[in-house]
Amino acid sequence: MSKFENSIYKKLWDSQEGKLISVQILQNPDLIHSNHTFWKQKFRVGSQIIQADPKGKTSFKAEMRQIEKFGMMDLRAPLGDSQTAEYGNAAFYTGVVPDFISKGYVETAMEREYKEELFEQFGDAELIRAFANDFLQPALDSANQTLSNMAAQIMSKGYIIYNFGDGIKAPLLKADIPTENFLKAGTKAWTAADCKLLDQVRKIYKDVQEHLGMTIPMQLEITRNMWINVWLKNAQVLELIRYYASLNNVLFPEVFEADTDMAMNAIEKSPLSHDLPKIVIVEESQNNNGTTVHGWDDNTAVLRPLGYAGEVIRTNILDEKIYKKYGSSAIIRNFAPALNGVALLMNTTINNGNLKEWHSDLMMSAIPALDEFLYHFIIDTTQTSVNTF
């Protein structure tokens, strides 16, 4: 029978194999589920790892180049040369990569003794599954929720203020979105009973394209609550649904409840669809100390180019470098990357008085940043205005 001293579970903390074993566990879909991953839908992980300065501070520059529009062609004599185009300066804003840590895991000597007894009965598989359920899954969920809330904030507000967890509360980042990119609903608030919602969205989209001086495929992002409580109850949307249903000999009563398929099909079939952005429904929520929070307000809509909104800016986590270089020889530490290199798992064996303890921590040094901020439009759907700009 295999002994606990040779178990995979023990090697997570005490062996050079710990890193490889941890990576295998973190990537095992039977043990770790992918939850709260709104941020992955909207942001790619940056390929470059930003280096920290000697004090551990990591500054970054979120940069994009403004697309220049050419006017009409120049008249020239035969064989005449072109004039060199004047390209705009690169637009950018700066920020600092923050550090985060999840709630930690501690296993005392008495708890380790109990684990050895469990190992004798059930083997490695149950110990590893329990560790994944008790710590790894909640810690990864915590990291995903943190990234998702920040992603929702920077997209729908243009800034990130971190007021969560039990540690420091602070403003973290402000994207350089032009002031004129913060728009209003149109002539009516979108919740108004007589709001011609599709017409107002079409006007905003057209005005934005003219403002930019070019046609960019764009998407309108709204929360699930706004879709259900505003769009699916809007009179113009309901009338459109009724009309296209009638073409298939389906007649709805004067009052009926629409669903997502009905609305999306009617909008896509309508000639209006050629003048509307793609409609994308946003779903994100997080648990902060037992309270459900959201980074995206239901009254906010975002009009922006199709595709990712930006990158998750990340840096090497200082703990790994410093502990490997200067850490106490009496303490054993294993490190393993998590979340595509955005987070870092640290398993530590330490002495606590006369007995050992086994700790695990998940750390992250990352923040989502917009890289299409010049073409990112945030709409307050409660405020009215005759003109878009």
KOLVOKE-674066 format. One record per residue (C-alpha): residue in one letter; x, y, z; residue number from 1. Coordinates in Angstrom, 2 decimals. Layout:
<atoms>
[atom 'a', [X, Y, Z], NUM]
...
</atoms>
This chain:
<atoms>
[atom 'm', [0.00, 0.00, 0.00], 1]
[atom 's', [1.23, 3.47, -0.86], 2]
[atom 'k', [2.39, 5.56, 2.08], 3]
[atom 'f', [1.31, 9.12, 2.79], 4]
[atom 'e', [4.95, 10.24, 2.63], 5]
[atom 'n', [4.89, 9.42, -1.08], 6]
[atom 's', [1.42, 10.78, -1.76], 7]
[atom 'i', [0.65, 13.29, -4.48], 8]
[atom 'y', [-1.20, 15.40, -1.92], 9]
[atom 'k', [1.88, 15.78, 0.28], 10]
[atom 'k', [4.04, 16.63, -2.74], 11]
[atom 'l', [1.87, 19.71, -3.37], 12]
[atom 'w', [3.77, 21.40, -0.55], 13]
[atom 'd', [6.97, 19.48, 0.08], 14]
[atom 's', [8.34, 18.39, -3.29], 15]
[atom 'q', [9.90, 19.95, -6.37], 16]
[atom 'e', [7.10, 18.19, -8.23], 17]
[atom 'g', [4.59, 20.43, -6.45], 18]
[atom 'k', [4.46, 23.00, -9.24], 19]
[atom 'l', [3.72, 20.43, -11.96], 20]
[atom 'i', [1.11, 18.69, -9.82], 21]
[atom 's', [-0.59, 22.01, -9.00], 22]
[atom 'v', [-0.73, 22.99, -12.68], 23]
[atom 'q', [-2.30, 19.63, -13.55], 24]
[atom 'i', [-4.95, 20.07, -10.85], 25]
[atom 'l', [-5.70, 23.67, -11.87], 26]
[atom 'q', [-6.18, 22.57, -15.48], 27]
[atom 'n', [-8.34, 19.55, -14.67], 28]
[atom 'p', [-11.99, 20.37, -15.61], 29]
[atom 'd', [-13.23, 17.53, -13.42], 30]
[atom 'l', [-11.76, 19.27, -10.37], 31]
[atom 'i', [-11.85, 22.97, -11.27], 32]
[atom 'h', [-14.82, 24.63, -12.95], 33]
[atom 's', [-14.69, 27.88, -14.89], 34]
[atom 'n', [-16.99, 30.31, -13.06], 35]
[atom 'h', [-17.48, 34.09, -13.12], 36]
[atom 't', [-15.56, 34.47, -16.38], 37]
[atom 'f', [-17.26, 37.58, -17.78], 38]
[atom 'w', [-13.81, 39.20, -18.06], 39]
[atom 'k', [-12.62, 36.49, -20.47], 40]
[atom 'q', [-15.45, 37.33, -22.86], 41]
[atom 'k', [-14.41, 40.97, -23.09], 42]
[atom 'f', [-10.64, 41.09, -22.49], 43]
[atom 'r', [-7.73, 39.04, -23.78], 44]
[atom 'v', [-4.76, 38.34, -21.52], 45]
[atom 'g', [-1.87, 40.59, -22.52], 46]
[atom 's', [1.05, 38.72, -24.05], 47]
[atom 'q', [3.57, 41.04, -22.42], 48]
[atom 'i', [4.34, 40.76, -18.71], 49]
[atom 'i', [5.01, 44.27, -17.40], 50]
[atom 'q', [8.12, 44.49, -15.22], 51]
[atom 'a', [7.96, 46.05, -11.76], 52]
[atom 'd', [10.37, 48.74, -10.61], 53]
[atom 'p', [12.78, 48.04, -7.69], 54]
[atom 'k', [10.07, 49.01, -5.20], 55]
[atom 'g', [7.58, 46.57, -6.70], 56]
[atom 'k', [5.45, 49.24, -8.42], 57]
[atom 't', [4.33, 48.39, -11.96], 58]
[atom 's', [3.24, 51.23, -14.23], 59]
[atom 'f', [1.80, 50.63, -17.67], 60]
[atom 'k', [0.61, 52.56, -20.70], 61]
[atom 'a', [-2.64, 51.54, -22.43], 62]
[atom 'e', [-2.14, 52.71, -25.98], 63]
[atom 'm', [-4.06, 52.81, -29.25], 64]
[atom 'r', [-3.50, 54.66, -32.49], 65]
[atom 'q', [-6.32, 56.82, -33.71], 66]
[atom 'i', [-7.55, 55.78, -37.13], 67]
[atom 'e', [-6.96, 58.66, -39.53], 68]
[atom 'k', [-9.52, 59.47, -42.20], 69]
[atom 'f', [-8.36, 60.52, -45.68], 70]
[atom 'g', [-10.44, 63.05, -47.58], 71]
[atom 'm', [-10.89, 62.92, -51.32], 72]
[atom 'm', [-7.90, 62.20, -53.56], 73]
[atom 'd', [-5.47, 64.89, -54.68], 74]
[atom 'l', [-5.44, 65.97, -58.29], 75]
[atom 'r', [-1.97, 65.50, -59.77], 76]
[atom 'a', [0.01, 65.91, -62.98], 77]
[atom 'p', [1.07, 62.66, -64.67], 78]
[atom 'l', [3.85, 60.95, -62.68], 79]
[atom 'g', [3.29, 63.33, -59.78], 80]
[atom 'd', [4.18, 62.08, -56.29], 81]
[atom 's', [1.77, 61.70, -53.43], 82]
[atom 'q', [1.88, 63.85, -50.35], 83]
[atom 't', [2.82, 61.94, -47.22], 84]
[atom 'a', [-0.16, 61.42, -44.98], 85]
[atom 'e', [0.00, 62.94, -41.51], 86]
[atom 'y', [-0.84, 60.27, -38.99], 87]
[atom 'g', [-2.11, 61.16, -35.57], 88]
[atom 'n', [-0.12, 60.73, -32.42], 89]
[atom 'a', [-0.69, 57.56, -30.46], 90]
[atom 'a', [-3.40, 58.04, -27.84], 91]
[atom 'f', [-2.73, 56.49, -24.44], 92]
[atom 'y', [-3.38, 56.63, -20.72], 93]
[atom 't', [-1.34, 55.28, -17.84], 94]
[atom 'g', [-2.06, 53.19, -14.78], 95]
[atom 'v', [-0.54, 51.01, -12.11], 96]
[atom 'v', [-1.08, 47.25, -11.83], 97]
[atom 'p', [-2.66, 46.47, -8.42], 98]
[atom 'd', [-1.96, 43.41, -6.26], 99]
[atom 'f', [-4.70, 41.11, -4.95], 100]
[atom 'i', [-4.81, 38.04, -2.72], 101]
[atom 's', [-7.65, 35.63, -1.95], 102]
[atom 'k', [-8.56, 34.31, 1.48], 103]
[atom 'g', [-5.87, 31.79, 2.47], 104]
[atom 'y', [-5.80, 28.11, 3.36], 105]
[atom 'v', [-4.11, 26.76, 6.49], 106]
[atom 'e', [-3.69, 23.13, 7.49], 107]
[atom 't', [-2.45, 22.51, 11.03], 108]
[atom 'a', [-0.51, 19.48, 12.26], 109]
[atom 'm', [-3.66, 17.95, 13.74], 110]
[atom 'e', [-5.48, 18.45, 10.45], 111]
[atom 'r', [-2.56, 16.90, 8.58], 112]
[atom 'e', [-2.75, 13.88, 10.90], 113]
[atom 'y', [-6.43, 13.54, 9.99], 114]
[atom 'k', [-5.53, 13.78, 6.28], 115]
[atom 'e', [-3.09, 10.90, 6.70], 116]
[atom 'e', [-5.88, 8.78, 8.18], 117]
[atom 'l', [-8.15, 9.68, 5.26], 118]
[atom 'f', [-5.37, 8.76, 2.87], 119]
[atom 'e', [-5.16, 5.29, 4.41], 120]
[atom 'q', [-8.88, 4.80, 3.71], 121]
[atom 'f', [-9.49, 6.62, 0.42], 122]
[atom 'g', [-6.11, 7.40, -1.17], 123]
[atom 'd', [-4.90, 10.54, -2.95], 124]
[atom 'a', [-7.95, 11.21, -5.10], 125]
[atom 'e', [-10.24, 12.19, -2.23], 126]
[atom 'l', [-7.63, 14.40, -0.56], 127]
[atom 'i', [-6.97, 16.30, -3.77], 128]
[atom 'r', [-10.66, 16.63, -4.53], 129]
[atom 'a', [-11.28, 18.02, -1.04], 130]
[atom 'f', [-8.41, 20.52, -1.43], 131]
[atom 'a', [-9.80, 21.62, -4.79], 132]
[atom 'n', [-13.29, 22.05, -3.34], 133]
[atom 'd', [-12.23, 23.68, -0.08], 134]
[atom 'f', [-9.64, 26.12, -1.39], 135]
[atom 'l', [-8.66, 26.08, -5.07], 136]
[atom 'q', [-12.16, 26.49, -6.52], 137]
[atom 'p', [-13.22, 29.31, -4.13], 138]
[atom 'a', [-9.88, 31.09, -4.59], 139]
[atom 'l', [-10.08, 30.95, -8.39], 140]
[atom 'd', [-13.72, 32.08, -8.24], 141]
[atom 's', [-12.56, 35.01, -6.12], 142]
[atom 'a', [-9.95, 35.99, -8.70], 143]
[atom 'n', [-12.41, 35.64, -11.59], 144]
[atom 'q', [-15.00, 37.73, -9.75], 145]
[atom 't', [-12.43, 40.45, -9.09], 146]
[atom 'l', [-11.38, 40.61, -12.74], 147]
[atom 's', [-14.99, 40.49, -13.95], 148]
[atom 'n', [-16.12, 43.31, -11.69], 149]
[atom 'm', [-13.19, 45.48, -12.78], 150]
[atom 'a', [-13.88, 44.62, -16.43], 151]
[atom 'a', [-17.53, 45.61, -16.07], 152]
[atom 'q', [-16.58, 48.87, -14.36], 153]
[atom 'i', [-13.99, 50.01, -16.90], 154]
[atom 'm', [-16.36, 49.16, -19.76], 155]
[atom 's', [-19.53, 50.76, -18.38], 156]
[atom 'k', [-18.08, 53.62, -16.31], 157]
[atom 'g', [-14.67, 54.30, -17.82], 158]
[atom 'y', [-12.97, 53.87, -14.44], 159]
[atom 'i', [-12.37, 51.28, -11.71], 160]
[atom 'i', [-12.92, 51.91, -8.00], 161]
[atom 'y', [-12.21, 48.90, -5.81], 162]
[atom 'n', [-14.46, 48.87, -2.74], 163]
[atom 'f', [-14.55, 45.12, -2.14], 164]
[atom 'g', [-12.92, 42.50, 0.04], 165]
[atom 'd', [-11.54, 43.20, 3.53], 166]
[atom 'g', [-8.38, 45.06, 2.58], 167]
[atom 'i', [-7.52, 48.39, 1.01], 168]
[atom 'k', [-10.24, 50.35, -0.84], 169]
[atom 'a', [-9.00, 52.62, -3.61], 170]
[atom 'p', [-9.57, 54.04, -7.10], 171]
[atom 'l', [-7.45, 51.95, -9.46], 172]
[atom 'l', [-7.74, 53.17, -13.06], 173]
[atom 'k', [-9.39, 55.75, -15.30], 174]
[atom 'a', [-9.46, 55.26, -19.06], 175]
[atom 'd', [-8.97, 58.32, -21.24], 176]
[atom 'i', [-12.40, 58.11, -22.90], 177]
[atom 'p', [-13.19, 61.45, -24.58], 178]
[atom 't', [-15.80, 63.51, -22.74], 179]
[atom 'e', [-18.03, 63.62, -25.82], 180]
[atom 'n', [-18.19, 59.81, -25.78], 181]
[atom 'f', [-20.47, 59.91, -22.74], 182]
[atom 'l', [-23.90, 60.04, -24.37], 183]
[atom 'k', [-27.55, 60.34, -23.33], 184]
[atom 'a', [-30.58, 58.24, -24.21], 185]
[atom 'g', [-32.06, 60.47, -26.90], 186]
[atom 't', [-35.39, 62.28, -26.83], 187]
[atom 'k', [-36.90, 59.83, -24.30], 188]
[atom 'a', [-35.50, 57.78, -21.46], 189]
[atom 'w', [-35.36, 54.18, -22.63], 190]
[atom 't', [-37.76, 53.16, -19.86], 191]
[atom 'a', [-40.43, 55.63, -21.03], 192]
[atom 'a', [-43.64, 53.98, -22.23], 193]
[atom 'd', [-43.64, 56.05, -25.44], 194]
[atom 'c', [-39.92, 55.68, -26.19], 195]
[atom 'k', [-39.30, 54.56, -29.77], 196]
[atom 'l', [-36.32, 52.59, -28.59], 197]
[atom 'l', [-35.14, 51.15, -31.90], 198]
[atom 'd', [-35.35, 54.55, -33.60], 199]
[atom 'q', [-33.35, 56.20, -30.81], 200]
[atom 'v', [-30.65, 53.53, -30.88], 201]
[atom 'r', [-30.49, 53.77, -34.66], 202]
[atom 'k', [-30.02, 57.55, -34.43], 203]
[atom 'i', [-27.26, 57.23, -31.82], 204]
[atom 'y', [-25.48, 54.64, -33.96], 205]
[atom 'k', [-25.74, 56.78, -37.09], 206]
[atom 'd', [-24.58, 59.90, -35.26], 207]
[atom 'v', [-21.60, 58.05, -33.77], 208]
[atom 'q', [-20.53, 56.80, -37.19], 209]
[atom 'e', [-20.76, 60.32, -38.59], 210]
[atom 'h', [-18.90, 61.69, -35.57], 211]
[atom 'l', [-16.08, 59.20, -36.17], 212]
[atom 'g', [-16.14, 59.89, -39.90], 213]
[atom 'm', [-16.07, 56.20, -40.76], 214]
[atom 't', [-18.18, 53.07, -40.57], 215]
[atom 'i', [-17.08, 50.63, -37.87], 216]
[atom 'p', [-19.06, 47.45, -37.09], 217]
[atom 'm', [-20.20, 48.04, -33.52], 218]
[atom 'q', [-22.10, 46.34, -30.73], 219]
[atom 'l', [-24.55, 47.72, -28.21], 220]
[atom 'e', [-24.06, 46.05, -24.82], 221]
[atom 'i', [-26.82, 46.09, -22.23], 222]
[atom 't', [-27.41, 44.12, -19.05], 223]
[atom 'r', [-29.75, 41.14, -18.88], 224]
[atom 'n', [-32.03, 43.14, -16.56], 225]
[atom 'm', [-32.29, 46.00, -19.07], 226]
[atom 'w', [-33.03, 43.55, -21.86], 227]
[atom 'i', [-35.83, 41.86, -19.90], 228]
[atom 'n', [-37.32, 44.89, -18.17], 229]
[atom 'v', [-36.91, 47.52, -20.89], 230]
[atom 'w', [-36.33, 46.05, -24.35], 231]
[atom 'l', [-38.78, 43.14, -24.09], 232]
[atom 'k', [-41.45, 45.51, -22.77], 233]
[atom 'n', [-40.87, 48.38, -25.20], 234]
[atom 'a', [-43.90, 49.14, -27.38], 235]
[atom 'q', [-41.89, 49.54, -30.59], 236]
[atom 'v', [-40.07, 46.24, -30.04], 237]
[atom 'l', [-43.35, 44.45, -29.22], 238]
[atom 'e', [-44.99, 45.86, -32.34], 239]
[atom 'l', [-42.10, 44.60, -34.44], 240]
[atom 'i', [-42.43, 41.14, -32.88], 241]
[atom 'r', [-46.19, 41.16, -33.51], 242]
[atom 'y', [-45.71, 42.15, -37.15], 243]
[atom 'y', [-43.19, 39.43, -38.03], 244]
[atom 'a', [-45.18, 36.81, -36.15], 245]
[atom 's', [-48.27, 37.74, -38.17], 246]
[atom 'l', [-46.38, 37.00, -41.40], 247]
[atom 'n', [-46.25, 33.40, -40.17], 248]
[atom 'n', [-49.94, 33.47, -39.24], 249]
[atom 'v', [-49.14, 33.79, -35.55], 250]
[atom 'l', [-51.35, 36.38, -33.86], 251]
[atom 'f', [-50.56, 37.76, -30.42], 252]
[atom 'p', [-53.11, 39.43, -28.15], 253]
[atom 'e', [-52.80, 43.12, -27.41], 254]
[atom 'v', [-50.91, 42.29, -24.22], 255]
[atom 'f', [-48.36, 39.47, -24.39], 256]
[atom 'e', [-44.96, 38.57, -22.98], 257]
[atom 'a', [-42.08, 38.53, -25.44], 258]
[atom 'd', [-39.00, 36.38, -25.06], 259]
[atom 't', [-35.44, 36.82, -26.27], 260]
[atom 'd', [-35.79, 34.64, -29.36], 261]
[atom 'm', [-38.89, 36.51, -30.50], 262]
[atom 'a', [-37.22, 39.89, -30.13], 263]
[atom 'm', [-33.87, 38.97, -31.66], 264]
[atom 'n', [-35.53, 37.28, -34.65], 265]
[atom 'a', [-37.82, 40.24, -35.29], 266]
[atom 'i', [-34.98, 42.77, -35.04], 267]
[atom 'e', [-32.73, 40.71, -37.33], 268]
[atom 'k', [-35.47, 40.36, -39.97], 269]
[atom 's', [-36.39, 44.02, -39.87], 270]
[atom 'p', [-34.91, 46.50, -42.38], 271]
[atom 'l', [-33.94, 48.43, -39.25], 272]
[atom 's', [-31.27, 45.81, -38.55], 273]
[atom 'h', [-29.00, 47.27, -41.23], 274]
[atom 'd', [-28.87, 50.53, -39.26], 275]
[atom 'l', [-28.56, 49.01, -35.79], 276]
[atom 'p', [-25.48, 47.77, -33.95], 277]
[atom 'k', [-25.30, 44.15, -32.88], 278]
[atom 'i', [-27.14, 43.76, -29.57], 279]
[atom 'v', [-25.14, 41.93, -26.89], 280]
[atom 'i', [-26.58, 41.00, -23.51], 281]
[atom 'v', [-24.20, 41.40, -20.57], 282]
[atom 'e', [-24.38, 39.05, -17.60], 283]
[atom 'e', [-22.08, 39.64, -14.63], 284]
[atom 's', [-22.47, 39.51, -10.87], 285]
[atom 'q', [-20.16, 38.94, -7.94], 286]
[atom 'n', [-20.38, 37.94, -4.29], 287]
[atom 'n', [-18.74, 40.40, -1.91], 288]
[atom 'n', [-18.84, 39.12, 1.68], 289]
[atom 'g', [-22.31, 37.64, 1.17], 290]
[atom 't', [-23.74, 40.54, -0.83], 291]
[atom 't', [-24.36, 40.39, -4.58], 292]
[atom 'v', [-22.69, 43.28, -6.41], 293]
[atom 'h', [-22.38, 44.33, -10.04], 294]
[atom 'g', [-19.78, 46.33, -11.90], 295]
[atom 'w', [-22.27, 47.34, -14.62], 296]
[atom 'd', [-25.33, 49.45, -13.82], 297]
[atom 'd', [-28.61, 48.40, -15.45], 298]
[atom 'n', [-29.25, 51.93, -16.74], 299]
[atom 't', [-25.98, 52.02, -18.69], 300]
[atom 'a', [-25.50, 50.87, -22.28], 301]
[atom 'v', [-22.19, 50.73, -24.13], 302]
[atom 'l', [-21.66, 51.19, -27.85], 303]
[atom 'r', [-18.23, 50.05, -29.00], 304]
[atom 'p', [-16.42, 48.21, -31.81], 305]
[atom 'l', [-16.96, 44.47, -32.19], 306]
[atom 'g', [-14.41, 42.22, -30.50], 307]
[atom 'y', [-12.41, 42.50, -27.30], 308]
[atom 'a', [-12.58, 45.72, -25.32], 309]
[atom 'g', [-8.93, 45.54, -24.31], 310]
[atom 'e', [-6.29, 43.55, -22.47], 311]
[atom 'v', [-5.72, 42.31, -18.96], 312]
[atom 'i', [-2.44, 43.99, -18.02], 313]
[atom 'r', [-0.37, 41.77, -15.74], 314]
[atom 't', [2.99, 41.65, -14.02], 315]
[atom 'n', [5.18, 39.05, -12.38], 316]
[atom 'i', [4.07, 38.63, -8.80], 317]
[atom 'l', [6.86, 39.85, -6.52], 318]
[atom 'd', [6.43, 37.08, -3.94], 319]
[atom 'e', [7.86, 34.40, -6.22], 320]
[atom 'k', [10.97, 36.38, -7.12], 321]
[atom 'i', [11.75, 37.60, -3.59], 322]
[atom 'y', [11.02, 34.36, -1.76], 323]
[atom 'k', [13.03, 32.30, -4.23], 324]
[atom 'k', [15.95, 34.68, -3.88], 325]
[atom 'y', [15.84, 35.65, -0.21], 326]
[atom 'g', [13.35, 33.31, 1.45], 327]
[atom 's', [14.19, 31.47, 4.67], 328]
[atom 's', [15.82, 28.09, 4.14], 329]
[atom 'a', [13.52, 26.71, 6.84], 330]
[atom 'i', [10.43, 27.42, 4.72], 331]
[atom 'i', [9.46, 25.42, 1.62], 332]
[atom 'r', [7.49, 27.19, -1.10], 333]
[atom 'n', [6.06, 25.95, -4.38], 334]
[atom 'f', [4.61, 28.28, -7.03], 335]
[atom 'a', [2.26, 27.45, -9.91], 336]
[atom 'p', [0.62, 29.76, -12.50], 337]
[atom 'a', [-3.18, 29.94, -12.67], 338]
[atom 'l', [-5.80, 31.62, -14.91], 339]
[atom 'n', [-3.61, 31.69, -18.01], 340]
[atom 'g', [-0.73, 33.22, -16.07], 341]
[atom 'v', [-2.80, 36.03, -14.55], 342]
[atom 'a', [-2.73, 34.53, -11.03], 343]
[atom 'l', [-0.17, 32.60, -8.98], 344]
[atom 'l', [-0.69, 29.77, -6.48], 345]
[atom 'm', [1.79, 29.59, -3.59], 346]
[atom 'n', [1.92, 26.51, -1.36], 347]
[atom 't', [4.04, 27.01, 1.77], 348]
[atom 't', [5.32, 24.71, 4.52], 349]
[atom 'i', [6.29, 26.67, 7.64], 350]
[atom 'n', [7.08, 26.12, 11.29], 351]
[atom 'n', [4.56, 27.51, 13.76], 352]
[atom 'g', [6.20, 27.07, 17.13], 353]
[atom 'n', [6.94, 23.39, 17.64], 354]
[atom 'l', [4.73, 22.16, 14.80], 355]
[atom 'k', [4.49, 22.58, 11.05], 356]
[atom 'e', [1.68, 24.23, 9.10], 357]
[atom 'w', [0.79, 24.00, 5.43], 358]
[atom 'h', [-0.51, 27.18, 3.78], 359]
[atom 's', [-1.91, 27.99, 0.33], 360]
[atom 'd', [-2.50, 31.43, -1.17], 361]
[atom 'l', [-3.70, 32.64, -4.55], 362]
[atom 'm', [-2.28, 36.00, -5.64], 363]
[atom 'm', [-2.89, 38.19, -8.65], 364]
[atom 's', [-1.27, 41.31, -10.09], 365]
[atom 'a', [-3.53, 42.29, -12.97], 366]
[atom 'i', [-6.07, 44.82, -14.20], 367]
[atom 'p', [-8.27, 45.07, -17.33], 368]
[atom 'a', [-7.59, 48.13, -19.51], 369]
[atom 'l', [-9.48, 49.41, -22.57], 370]
[atom 'd', [-7.51, 49.70, -25.80], 371]
[atom 'e', [-10.41, 50.96, -27.98], 372]
[atom 'f', [-11.21, 53.87, -25.69], 373]
[atom 'l', [-11.40, 56.50, -28.46], 374]
[atom 'y', [-14.28, 54.53, -30.00], 375]
[atom 'h', [-15.94, 53.51, -26.74], 376]
[atom 'f', [-19.29, 55.25, -26.06], 377]
[atom 'i', [-21.08, 55.04, -22.70], 378]
[atom 'i', [-24.82, 55.83, -22.75], 379]
[atom 'd', [-26.84, 56.95, -19.73], 380]
[atom 't', [-30.26, 55.63, -20.76], 381]
[atom 't', [-32.10, 57.71, -18.12], 382]
[atom 'q', [-30.96, 61.16, -19.31], 383]
[atom 't', [-32.50, 62.77, -22.38], 384]
[atom 's', [-31.11, 65.00, -25.08], 385]
[atom 'v', [-32.30, 66.03, -28.54], 386]
[atom 'n', [-28.81, 65.82, -30.01], 387]
[atom 't', [-26.38, 62.93, -29.62], 388]
[atom 'f', [-23.34, 65.24, -29.54], 389]
</atoms>
